[in-house]
């Protein structure tokens, strides 16, 4: 123990002396601990127990909440009453409960509520929002929602909203239309959900919003009973077909359990792979940094050995570096991670509509993460510790290099792992095809298939790590053909493979992961983009209304022109029945060839009725053939999946009401044309089609081309201001800006992957380059002594960084291309058979840009000063 205490003191003093290296190691060890701890704290805090959810479900007074189901069959529910099921093989009487019946069964007082969703017209159109119909003024509803501004609804024409709707343009004192046929209701107050601060919810009196309840399971009653509602009473009500959330049961041990998903075998495998990859990358990144410390302490360790220190003592000193630095980094990461999670939780809950509760730290998990960080530091220090025990004290103290002779690379194990991993990866890439061709069914589910692909990719990664010494050695003959700075760097890197291999492997792993993710998700999102298409060119502004008379529409059109001076407006039409009701034009596919995932999103609810001007806008050009077809009464479609046997299936549907009164189904000739963008969908219906169906048309739609709209509406704030301006004319209008969200998802993903790669690649490269500079100091000083310029010294260091980053990026690109192809085949199978889409700019930035950046930064920040070296003959 005395030797261990001495080793720890030495490590602590060295860490304080070498502050830059200490900070680098602590960041590499502590950053993953911080990130994972923050995510775990955030997850646990937003995963509320049934007791923590009580305020938003029962308020502060009610003893229970009773919920109806579809029928009166017995209900099998969980103790907290979060969910329940009825026997699907039996048919029961439809549930038609009254408040009096529920009060009689429960033996107390009951007030009704309806908890479901509804359409609300906000900003650029109708969106689904949560709906709670209940009289919040009743004593039984106390605490269910907290008043924050204004007052509570007191009449059927009044509603309250949550703060999230205020951020979407709703205002206290203004109006909000609920349901597509409902009259606007006045917003009189703001209320907050105790556990969902980010929810978009509307609260009104019971029956004031949805007079016709389409889902009986939204019906419920808050009840007040003389005594607690016991589990026996809950089961009694279950037998009658009711589900019950009882305060007494939830606060008992029976209902206090969290609804954590049970870990299955696949979950444990995902966790094991993630832990393995995190530890491996951390070790590869931190290893060179520990080796830098070993090089700087060679004389100190040689002095200890000369005074009687054994090889075991030297190993203990270096391992103590891992214990000290890893322990401090893990503890700091733990503390900062908990703080970050606690600070981020209310922000995430507000913006992402997560549940929010008191800060809850999963101590077992976060302590395990901290132990993982400490283990990573100890593993990273193992190789330098072994080298420290093997160095020759006499050679080091004499001023000669203390390197031990490196063992020759034996690539057999690496080749075996690489072959197995590549074989499994390639096999899994074609599994959806060859296995289905043999058996007719797909054996592996999507998640299981992706798990196997990632597992095979991990085998490929470890095979390449074991092969890296051999690969680095094979690059040595290339040095002879390189300029002097690069020749010196490559030869030095291949001579000192212990530090080079670790850094190159870290860069390779980061590049391989980024390439795999980039290929897989770009292909998947592109397939999604083809299936779920935008129906107007990107940036096109749409103003649409329904149910307006001609005078109101004229005022609305004038308001649009006033707000967008100089913009060209392209009008379109809507259909109307004989009674003047607005009709929506919907297209759905009837093709037998289009089924399953290939038809995802293949329906267009609002298709414009228009002429050649609308067609030219949607095509971005004038197409004489398409215009002639439109004039001949044919529908022009931009999504070929809509057409079957030369026709499309049109449904003219009344917008108002939930029934199907006035619905008309038509089969209309159609032609396929190319939209303004490659993956644009939608269609244009000629005015002759609704006329032939006995309908009239009226202008109630305006398109503003992207070029004109861009000058006035640049972002969502501008769109909101524009929409508010039109709302002052009539609330029966909404605006939309055509945006391809899939393209933004691809860009966001690639930027995130590139940012992560930059951190990992530059971190590993600079750690190894710093070690190389320390090892090459005598050579660089000699180069200066014989007339070498400071620029040459910079070029040598830059070439060292470029070699490490370039070799790792090149190997990672090849491996990531194979594994990315396999993963994309698994993920894109959701959207049908789709080709791999290569993000060329992303790959160029990753494989060419990052090594050049590493070389440039290394060269710029290299010290060009020299110091005389003590030489002993």
N, C-alpha and C positions, 0 to 999 in steps of 0.2 A: 504493500500500500504506500510505503514511503516513496518508492520509485514512481508510482502512478501520480502521487501528489507533486513530486518534482517535475514530472513530464507536463502536468497540467499548468504549473507555474511558468515553465518555459514557453509553452504554447500561448499562454495569455500574454506574456511579455512580447513575444514575437508578433502576435496579432496587433498589439497596440503600436508597435514600431512600423509594421508594414500596413498602414491604414488603407491604402488603395487596394491591395490584394485582399485584405480582410473584407472590405466593403463588397468587392466583386463576388467573393465566395458566399457571403451572407445574402446577397441579392439572389444569387442562383439557387440557394437552398431555401431561403425564406419566402421568395415570391410565390412558388407553387403552394407552399403551406398557407400563405395569406389568401390566395385566390380560392383554394378549396375550402378553407375554413369559413370564408365569407359566404360562399355559396351554401354550405351546410347550415350556417346560422340563419341565412335568409330563408332557406327552404323550411327549416323547422319552425321558424317564427310565423311563416305564412301557412303552415299546416296546423290548423286549429283543432283542438279537442272539441268534442260535443259540448262540454261545459263552457268553453270559451266562446262558442257560437250562440249560446243561449240568448244574449241580448238582442241579436238580430232575428232570432226565430220566435222567442216568446216575450221579449220585452222584460220588464222588471216586476210585473204583477201577475200575469197569467200563469196558471198551474200547468197547462198543457196546450198543445196545438193539435187539432184533429184534422186529418186530411182525407179527402175522398179518393177513391180509385175508380177505374172505368166501370166496374160492375160491383155487385154486392157479394161476390165470392170471398171466402176467407183470405186474409192477407198474411204473408210471412214477412216480417220486418226485422230490422236490426234493432238493438236496444235503444239507440239514439233516435230512431224514427227518421233517419235520413233517407232510407229507401225501403221499398217493399215490393213483393211480387205476388201475383195471383196465378193459379194453375192455368197455363195456356191451353190445356186440352179440355177444359170445361167451359161451358157457356152459362153465364149468370145474368140476372136482371140488370139492366143499366142503372147506374147510380143516380138517384134523384133525391138526394138528402135535403131536408129543410133544417133551418136553424132550430126550430122547436124540437124536431126529432133528435138532433144531436144533443141538445140540452137535456132531453129526457134520458137518453142513453148514458150520458156522462154524469148526470145527477148534479148539475150546476148551471151557471149562466154561460151563454155562448154568444159571441159576435162573429159574423161571417167576414172572410177575407178571400181575395182571389189573387194568387201569386203566379204570374205567367209572364208572357212577353207580348209586345205589340209593336206595330210599325209607327215610327214617329218621323215627321218630315223635318230634318235638321240639315242645314248647310246644303250639300249637293244632292239631296234626295231623301228617300225613305230609308231608315235604318231600324234594325230591331233593337229595342230597348227593353229593360225589365219593367214590369208593370205590377204594382201592388195596389189593389183596391181594398181599402179599409178606412174606417173612421178613426183617424189618429187622435181625435178629441176625446174618445171614450177612455175611461180609466183603465180598462183591460189592455189597451194598446200602449200604455205608458212605457217609455223606454225603447219601443220597437224602432222608432226613428227619432233622431234628435233634431229639433228645430234649430236652424242656423240663421235664417233671415226671413223676414216677412211673417206670414201667419200660415196656419194649417187650412187645407181646403174645407169649406163649409157648405158648398152647394155642388150639384152635379156638373156645373160649368167651370169649376175651379180645380186646379191641380197644383201639386208641389213637385219640384224636381231636385235631383242631387247635384252637388257641385260639378261633377263631370259634364253634365249637360250645359252648365253655364259656360264651360270652356269651349263648347261646340256652338256657341252663338245664341243659346236660349237666354232670355232676360226676364227677371221678375217684373211683372207689369205687362209683359208681352203675351203673345199667344203661341200655342204649339198644337199642330194638328196631329191627332192620334188616329191610326187606321187610315187607309186610303180613301174611305168614304166618310169619315167622321168630321164633324165641324170643329174648328179650332177652339181650344179651351184656354182660359186665362191662367197664367202662372202667377200664383199669389205668394209663394214661399219657397224656401230651400230647406231640405231636410238631409240628414246624413245617416248612412247605414253604419252602425257601430263597428262592424267587422269588414266592410267592403268600402273603403273610402273612394275608390275609383269607379264604382259601378254607375252606369247610366241608367237611372231608374226614374219612373214617373209614379207618383202616388196620388190617387183620387179616392173619392167615396165609392163604397161598394156598389157595383152596377152602373157607375157613371161613364165608364170608358167602353167596356165591352158588354153591351146588353145581352148579347148571345155568346155564351161561354162555349168555345169549341173544344176545350179539353177539360173533362170533369176532374182530372187530377190536379188542376189548379185551384179547385175549391177547397177551402179550409175554414176552420173556426178556432178562435182563441177562446179558451174556456176557463172559468173560475169555479173551483169546486170547494166544498166544505173541508175536505181533507186531501192529502196527497193522492195523486193518481198512481197507483201501484202497478207493478209489472203484471199482476193478475188481472187488474182492470184493463190494462193495455191489451192483453191477450183476449179478453172478452170482446173488446171493440174490434180487434183484428178479425175475430170470427164473424162479426157483422159486416166486414168489408171496409173497415176504416183503419188508417194508419195513424199512430199517435206518437208525438214527441212529448214525453212527460218530464217535467222539471225534476221530480223526485227520482225517477229512474236514471236520468242523465247524470245527476249529481251523486248517484250511488256508484259503487265499484263496477257494477254491471255495465253502465253506460259511459264510464270514464275512459275507456280504451280508445286509443287513436285508430283511425281507419287507415293504417299504413298498408300499402300493398305488400302482400306476402312475397318474399324473395323466392324466385324460382331458380332452377339450375342455370338458365341462360343469364339471369341477372348476376349471379355470382361469377360466371365466366366473363361477362362484360367488365365487372369490377376488377377481377384478377388481371385481365389484359390491360386495363387502364392503369392500375398500380404498377404493373411491370414496365409499361412504357414511360410513365412519369419517372420512376426510379432510374431507368436506363438513361433517359435523356439528361436527367440531373447529374448522374455520375459522369457521363461523357463530357458535359459542360464544365463541371467543377474539377474533374481530374487534372486537366492542364494547369488550373490555378493552384492546386496543391503541389503540382510538380514545380511550378515557379517558385513556391516557397522553399521546396527542397533545394533547388539550385542556389538560392540566395543564402541558405543556411548550411551549405556543404562544409565550410570551415568550422562552424560551430559544432556540427555533428561529428566531424573528424576529430576535433579537440576532445569531445566527450569520450569518443572511442579510444583516443590515445591515453586518456586518464583512467581507463579501465572499464569504460562502458561496453557492454556486450551488444551484439547485433539485436538481441531482443529489446534492450533499452532504447536503441535507435528507432526500432519499429514502434515502440510504445510512444516515443516523443512525437513521431509523425502522425500516428493514429490519434494522439491527444489533440492535434490540430483539428481533426475531423470532429472529435467529441466536443471541443470547446466552441469552434465556429458553428458546427451543426446544431449544437444545443442552444446557443444564443440566438441563431437565426430562426430555429424552430419556435422558440419561445416568443420572439418578436413577431414572427409571422402569425402565431396563434393569437396573440393579443391584438395585433392590428387587424387580423381577419375577423375576429369577433366584433371589434369596433366598426369595421367597414360594413359588415353584414347588418349590424344594428342601425347604422345610419342609412344604408341603402334600402332597408325594408319599407319604411313609410313612403319613400319616393317610388319604389317599384310597385307597391300596393296602390298608389294613387294613379300612376300612369299606365300600369298594365292590368288594372282591375284584379289584383290578387287579394286574397283574404289577409287581414292584418290583425295581429294579436300582440300580447306582451312579448318582449324579447326572450327567446328560448334557445339556449345553446345545447346542442347534442354532445355532451361532454365525452362520451365514449368514442364517437366518431372523430371529433376534432383532436382529441389526444392521440388517437391512432394516426391521424394525418401528421401531427407533430413528430411522433415516433418514426414515421416514414421519412420525414425530412432528415431526422438525425441519422437514420440508417443509411440514407443516400450519401450523407457527408462521410460517414465511416467507410462505406464501400469505395467512394471516390478517393479516399486517402490510402487504401490498401496498396495499390501499385506503387505510389511514391514511398510508402513505408518499406516495401520489399526492396526497392532500389537503395534506400538509405542504408539498410542492413548489409547490402552487397558492395558498397563503395569502398575503395581502398583509402584509409586515413593517410597513409604515407604520401600517395600521389596527390591527394587533395591539399594537404599541408605544404607540399612542395610546389604548389601552384599549377599542377598539371590537371587535366580534365579527370574528373572522378567517375566517368561513365563506366558502367559495367558492360560487358560484352552481351549484346542482345542475342537472344536465341533466334535461330532461323524460323521463318514463318512456315507453319504447317497448315495448308489450306484445306485438308481433307474434310474435317468436321464442318467447316464453313460451306464447302461445296455440297456436302450431303444435305445440310439444312436448306441451302439455297435451292437445290434441286427439288426437295420435297415441297418447300413453300411455293415455288413457281409452278410446279405441277398441280398442286391443289388450287392455286389461284386461277390458272388457265382453265382447269376443269370446272371450277365454279362459275367462271365467266360465261360458259356455254351451257351450264346446267339447265336453265329454263328451256333451251331448245332440245338438247339431246335426250334429257330425261323425259320430257314430255313426248318426244317422238317414240320413245321405247314403251312408256307406261300409259301415255295418254293423259296423265295428271301430273301436276307439279307436287313433288314430295315435300320440298322445303318451303316453309312460309317465308315472307319477306324478311322479317326480323331475324329468323334463324339463319337464313341465307347470308344476310349482312354480317352476322356474328362470325360465321365460318370464313367469310372473305377477310374480315379483320384479323381473325386468328391466323389464317394462312399468310397474310401480309406481315404479321409479327414474326412468323418463322423466317420469312424472306429477310426481314430487317436484321435478325440475329445472325443469319447466315452471312449477310454482307459485313456485319461488324466483325465477325471472325475472319472474314476474307480480307479485311482492310489492310492488315500488315503486308499481306502478299501483294495487294494492289498498289500500295505505296511503294513497295520495293520495285515493282515492275515499271514505275515511272522514272526510275533513276537514269536509264539510258537516254531518255529524252533530253536530259540536261545538257548533253554535249552540243546540241544544235541550237541552244538558246543564247541570247545575249548574256554578257557577264553578270549583271545583277540577278537575272532570273536563274542563271546557271548556279551561282553561289547559293541562292535560296533553295532550289530544288535539291541540290546535293546535301545541303544541311538538313533539310526536312527528311530526306530518305535515310540519312545516317542516324537521326534521332527519332526513330519511328515511335518510341513510347509516347512522346508528347504529340507527334503529328497524327498518329492513328486515332487517338481519342478525339481530337478536334475535328478531323475529317469525318469521322463516324457521326459526331454530333450534328455537323452540317448536313451530312447525308440523310440522317433520320428526320431532321426538320424539313428538308426539301422533299423527301419522299412523302411525308405526311401532307405537306401543302399541295403537292402535285396530285396525290390521291384524292384529297378533298375537293380540289379545284375541278378536276376532271369529272368526278362523280356528281357533284352538285350542279355544275354547269350543264351537264347532260340532262340531269333530272329536271332542272328548272326550265331548260329549253323545251323538253318534252311537255312539261306543264304549260308552257307558253303556247305551244302549238295546239294543245287541247282546249285551253281556256283563253280565248282570244279577246282582245279589245275590239269594240265595234265601231271605232272611229280613229282617224290618224292621231298619233300622239300629240297632245297639246291642244286639240280641238275643244272649244268651249261650247257647251250645249245649254240652252235655256228651254225648259219644257213646262207645260202646264196642262191641266185638265179641268173640264167643267166651267170654263170661263165663257162669258158672252163676248160678242164681237167688240163692244165698247171697251170692256176691261182689257181684252187682249190688245187692242190698239194702244191703250195707255201703257201696257207692259212693254210692248215693242218700242214705243217712244222712249221709255226709261232705259231700255237696253242701248238704244242708239245714243242717248244722252251720256250714259256712263262710258260708252266705248266710242268716242268720236272718231270718225274716219274709218271705222271697221266695216268690212263688207259682211252683210248678214245674208245667210242662205236659209230661206224658209222651208219648212217641211209641214206635212199635214197629219192630222189624226182623224180616225174614223169615228162616226157617231151614228147611233141607231135612230129609229123614228121618233123616239121620245126625247132626243137630244142628249142622251147619256154618252159619256166618253168611252170609247172602246180601245182597248190595247190590242196591238197586233203581235202575235207570238208565233215563232217558228220552232218546230221540233223535228228531229229526224225520224224517219220511218224506215230507214235503210236496214235491211237484214244483215248487211256486212258490217254495220257499226253497232257494236255491243260491248258492254262492260266498260273497262277503263278507257278504251279508245274514244268513247263518247262522253267523257267527263266534261261537264259544263256546256254540253251541246244543246243549248236552248237560248233563245233570245226573246226576252219578254216584250220589250218595246222596240219594234222595228219601224223605221220611218217610212212614211208614205210620201213620195216625192217625184220630182221630174229630173231632167238631165242636169240641172244645177246641183242638186243633192248628190247625184251619181258622180259628177266631176269632182266634188269636194271629197267624197269618201275614197275616190280612186287617186286623187292627187294629180289628175290629168284628164284630158278628154279622150274617151274611148268610143269611136264611132260604132263599133259592133255592139258594145254593151248598151249604148244609148238607143240604138235601133231596136234591140230586144226589149228594152224598157218601154219604148213607145209602142211596141206591138203587144203590150199587155203581159209580158213575162217578168217574173221576179228576178232581179240580178242579185246573186249571192256571192260573198267573198270567202265562204267556208264550204269547200266541196262536200263535206260530210253531211250537209243539209239536204243535198239533192239525191233523190232515189227515182230511177227510171225517168229522169228528165222533169220531175216535178218536186215541189216542196209542199209540206203540210202546214197550212196556216190556220191559226185559231184566232178568231176575233172575239175578245172577251171583255165584258163590261167591267170597268174599273171599280165601280161602286158596288158594295154589298159582298157577302160571302157566298151567295148562291151562284148558279150558273145560268141565270136568266139572260136570254138574248145571246147566248154563246153560238157562234157559227164556226164550223170546221170546213175548210176548203182544200182542195188539191189543185194547185196552180202551176202551169208550166214555168220552168226556171232555166236560167243559164248561169254558168260559173264565170266570174271575172276576177281579176287581180286587184286587191285593194292597194291603198297608198303604201302600206307596209307589208312585208312578206307574211307575217303571221297575223294579219288583221282579219277579223271575222265580220259578222253582221250581214245585212242585206238592205236592198231598197225595193219597196213594193210600189208598183204603179197605181195611180188613182183609179184606174179602170177596174181593179180587182175588188175593192170595197163597193164600188158602184154596182158591179154585177151581182153582189150579194145583197143588194137592197139597202146599202148604207150610204150616208153622206160623208163628206170630208170638210174639214175647216183647218185653217192655218193656226196651229197651236205649238209650233216647234221652231226653234231658231238654232242654226249652226253658225258659229263664228270660227273661221279658219285659224289654224295654229299661228300663222304669221301675224294676223291681226290681233288675236287674243293675247299673244306674248307681250305686246306693248303695254297692256293694261292689267292683265292677270298673270302674275309671275309665280305666285305660290299660294298656299292655302289661306294665308291671311288676306291676300288680295281677293281671292275667291269668296271668302266670308264677307268682306266689305261689299263686294258686288252683289252677293245674295241678299244682304241686309237692305241694300238699296231697292232691290226688286220686291222684297217682302213689304216695303212700305206702300207698294201699289196693290198687291194682293198676296195673301198667304198660300194661294193655290198655285205656287210655282216653285221650281227648284232648279238649281244649276249644277253642272258637272263638268269636270275637266278630265278629258281622256288621258289616262296615265297607265303605262305598262308597269304594274307592280312587280312582275316577274323579273324584268330587266334590272330593277332596283335591288331585288333580292340577290341576283347574281353579282352585281357590282359590290354590294355590301359584304357578301361572303368572300369574294376574292380579295377585297381590301383587308378584311380581318385576317384571312389566311396569310396574306403577304406581310402584314404587320407582325404577326406571330413569328413568321420565318425570319424577318429582319432582326428581331430581338435574339432569337436562338442562333442564327448564323453569325451575326456580328459578335455576340457574346463568346461563342466557341472560338471564332477566328482570332479575336483580339487576345483572348487568354493564351492561345497557342503562340501567337505572334510575339507577345510579351516574353514568353519563355524562350522563344527563338532568339530574340534580341539579347537576352541575358546570356545565352549560350554562345552567341556569335560576337560578343563584345570584343574579344581579342582580335578576331578576324576583321571586324569592321575598323578597329583602331589601326591594325596593320595596313588595311586598305587606305586609310587616311594618311598614314605615314609615308606610303609610297606614291602619294600624289592624287589619291582619289578625292573627288569633289564631294561636298555635302549632299549634292543631288544624287550621287551614286549610292550613298548610304541610304537615302530615302527610298530609292528605287529597289534596293535589296530588301528592305523591310516590306515595301508595298508588294513586291513579287512573292514574298513569303506568305502574306495574307491572301493574295490572289490565288496562289497555288492551293492553299488549304480550302478556301471557300469554293474555288472552281472545281477541284476534284470531287469534293463532297456533293456539290450541286449537280455535277454531271452524273455521278452514280445514282444520286437520289432521283434525278429525272427519269432515268431508264427504269429503275425499280418502281417509281410512282406511276409511270405510264401503264405498266402491266397491272399493278394492283388497282389503280384508278379505273381501268377498263373493266375489271371484274366487278368492282363495287358499283360502277354506274349501271352495269347490266342488271344487278340486283335491285337497285333503287328505282331505275327507270322502268322496270317491269310493271310498276303500278300504272304507268301510262301506256302500256303496250310496248311493242318492239320499237325501239328508237335508237338511232345511231349515236356514237360518242361524239360530243361537241368539244373541240379543243380550244381552250382560251389562250390563243397564241400570245397576246400581249402580256398576259399574266405569267406565262411560262418564260417569256423572254426577260421580263423584269426579275423573275426568280433565279433563272439559271445564268443569265448574262449580267443583268444589272446589279444583283447583290455581290457577286465576286468583284466586279469593278468598283462598287462602292466601298467594299471592305479594303481593297487595295488602295484606293484614294485616301480614305481616312487614316489608314495605317501609315501611309507615306507622309501625310500632312502633319501628323502628331508625333512623328519620330524625332527624338533628340539627336542633334548632329554634333554635339560637343564630345570631346574625347578626354580620356584620362590615361596616363601611363600605367601600364600593367607591370607588376613585379614578376620577373621571369627568373627561374632557377634552372641552371644547366643540368 
